[in-house]
Amino acid sequence: MLYAALVQMNLPILYSFRRCPYAMRARLALMHCGAQCELREVVLKEKPSHMLDVSRKGTVPVLLLPNENMLSTNSSTTSSTAEYTVIDESIDIMRWAMNQNPNRNLSNASRWQISETLSIDEINALIINNDLSFKKQLDKYKYSDRHPENTQAYYLAQALPFLENLNRILSNSQFLSGEYFRFVDAAILPFIRQFAMVNLKTFHDLPLPHLQQWLTTGMNSELFSSVMPKFPQWKAESQQDIIVFGNQQSN
Ligand SMILES: N[C@@H](CCC(=O)N[C@@H](CS)C(=O)NCC(=O)O)C(=O)O
């Protein structure tokens, strides 16, 4: 991470929130595949008006590509303003980092898409299941006090089949798609981390040894640490240095 003063670099802009699992997966892909962007750390209660202007749904992450970089992203969630192409779904930012990012490290980007164990359909199904169903169960487990109609133990039990499925996959290989940490690991790990952090002891007491090991390995990796420094809140009006996130890697 660099702090650069008064530089007109015309970099892509990433609106991000450090602890958001969706933003984490986007940063993992941008970092691993070799992209540089200006990182703007958002406080969710004080979303910058520029972010809301370019992406009405008001979620992070949002990646803005200056229009000279405008490329076909094959995504229904991509829109554009006069200045930027806007990608505001985390999985599409990951895919952009791997496939369209003009500065991508080709070997890193293509290595992330190999799978020795799961088919593309199985990978997509895991991610859809994570995003559409597990995340809801995770939120209820995490904020069980806001859902008093059931106990926290009940919400944990609801989430368990997804965790057990991951544990089963990981009993055959160290990572979800084989022997290396790749795209599908990066897409899912931030959510399992969030689940574990609700109560670490409870998580580590579950009979899920392969999942626990995978999470520990992933969180201890250099890649994961590289996307988790604490970033100061971005404020449009302040004259702070811009934060340059990521690497411009050569192949
Ligand atoms: N489907 C979106 C979901 C992103 C999302 O929900 N992010 C959360 C933070 S983790 C958010 O911005 N929520 C808006 C809010 O809390 O105001 C994606 O994959 O990018």
The ligand as a Gaussian input file, in Angstrom:
#p B3LYP/6-31G(d) Opt

LIG

0 1
 N      -24.152000      -8.111000      -3.665000
 C      -23.261000      -7.106000      -3.179000
 C      -23.399000      -7.029000      -1.667000
 C      -22.457000      -6.024000      -1.021000
 C      -22.909000      -5.664000       0.397000
 O      -24.039000      -5.984000       0.809000
 N      -22.037000      -4.960000       1.132000
 C      -22.456000      -4.482000       2.444000
 C      -21.303000      -4.335000       3.425000
 S      -20.613000      -5.881000       3.868000
 C      -23.015000      -3.078000       2.299000
 O      -22.439000      -2.252000       1.628000
 N      -24.177000      -2.818000       2.927000
 C      -24.773000      -1.504000       2.885000
 C      -24.995000      -0.925000       4.224000
 O      -24.720000      -1.597000       5.245000
 O      -25.416000       0.212000       4.276000
 C      -21.832000      -7.459000      -3.622000
 O      -21.548000      -8.651000      -3.805000
 O      -21.010000      -6.542000      -3.825000

